[in-house]
Amino acid sequence: MKRIACSILLAVASLTAACSAPVDDDDAEQTASELAAKLTAAELAATKLALRNLSNANMGRIDNAAAVRAQAQPLVDKLARHFGSRSATAKLPLVQGAWRQLWTDYPFPMTSFISMDAKQVYQVVDASGHYWNIGDQKAIGFIGMTGVLRGSFVPSGKKINLQFTNVGFRFGRLSKNENLVEMASELESGERSYFGIPGGGKAPNGPVDIKGTLETLYVDADLRVDQGTQDDVLDARGAVAVPGYGPKLFVLDRVSKPAK
């Protein structure tokens, strides 16, 4: 089960998404170079469309991750410069809500027992400090399941420090009419139950207690681009049991229900 549910990470519809994010004093100050990096409405739309098209064309693929990352990076850099420097706290009102993962260069772990549908990976972020990663899975090749992974986070400068706290599954795949925000709320409150992973899903045999960081480089009402890292997991002797990873990109599309 090692790192299976992790790939739902970061691998994320908000009613407040269209609202402007509050800004700190530091965020309100824009340098001349930041202003010069602002895109026109047409340039912004074209850049977003190019990134979305690239992501959709390669959704779920891991064999060409390096090549796609090389094509995506200039588009991401342009969006990040346009978005400017903001604290994680200031970005949260725009980040909260439900998202579908379009593309990532994070390698999706699979096992002979459980596989994940990389085209059905969702995340619901709650600005109070937690999120739920939700996605379609299969056990032994044909038993449909919904994998769930909860994480908590604390804003720290431009990034959030995160930690996985709970992992499990429900029988049956996500319904196409499922309200993702409502589902995450019910998972959080306990109104909707799920089966836990044997042993609590703790690292190194599961994702629970794994830590990392996530920085939202760009976010608006319908597109979000994150860059994340994952810490090494050490065993009792201090040896690396689960290797971490360096900066990986996540491109996400805002949704309210699963895109099926």
C-alpha positions, 0 to 999 in steps of 0.5 A, a space after each residue: 500500500 506504500 504511497 498509493 493514496 499519496 498520489 491522489 495528492 497533491 495529486 484538489 467547487 468553491 462558492 467563494 472562488 470568484 471572490 478576491 483573496 484578501 491581501 497582506 500589506 506585503 502582498 499589496 505592494 507590487 514592484 515595477 517588475 511585477 507590474 511589467 509581468 502582468 499579462 493582458 486579458 488575451 495573453 492570460 486566456 491564451 496562456 491558460 488555454 495552452 496549459 490546459 490543452 497540454 494537461 488534458 492531452 497528457 492526463 494520466 500519462 507518466 511515460 512522458 512526464 519530463 517532456 511535458 514538464 519541459 513544455 509546461 514550465 514556461 507557461 507556468 512561469 508566465 502565470 506565476 509572474 502574472 499572479 505575483 507574490 502572495 502569502 499562502 493565507 491570502 491565497 486560501 479563499 481562492 484555493 478552497 473548494 473542489 478541484 480535478 487534477 488534470 496533470 502532474 509529473 508526480 509518478 503514480 504508484 500502483 500495486 498488483 492489488 490496488 490501482 488508481 484511475 489517474 483521470 479521476 483524482 479530486 481534491 477538496 480544500 477547506 480554508 480552516 486547515 484541512 483537505 480531502 483527496 478523493 479518487 476512483 480506484 480498483 482492487 484486484 483489477 475489478 472491484 470499484 472503490 473510492 480512495 480517500 486521503 485526509 491531510 491537514 495544513 498550516 500556512 507558512 509564508 508563500 507555502 503550506 506545510 502539510 501532513 497526511 492524517 487519515 486514509 481509507 476507502 469506500 466501496 463503489 466508484 465516485 458517482 458522476 452526480 456527487 457533490 464533492 464539497 458536500 462529500 468532503 464535509 461529510 467525511 470530515 464530520 463523520 456523517 459519511 464513513 469509510 474503511 480504514 487501511 490495516 495498521 492505520 495506513 501509517 508510513 512507511 506502509 501507507 501515507 499517514 504522517 508523511 509531510 511535505 509542502 505545497 505552494 500555489 503558483 497561480 489560482 483563479 476562478 477555474 485554474 490552479 497550478 501548484 508545486 509540491 514537495 514530499 519529505 523523506 520518511 525515515 525508519 527507526 534507525 534513521 534510514 530512508 524508508 520512503 524517498 521524498 521528492 523534489 518540486 513536482 507540478 500539479 495542474 488542476 481544474 475547478 469542478 463541483 462534481 466528478 468529470 465523468 
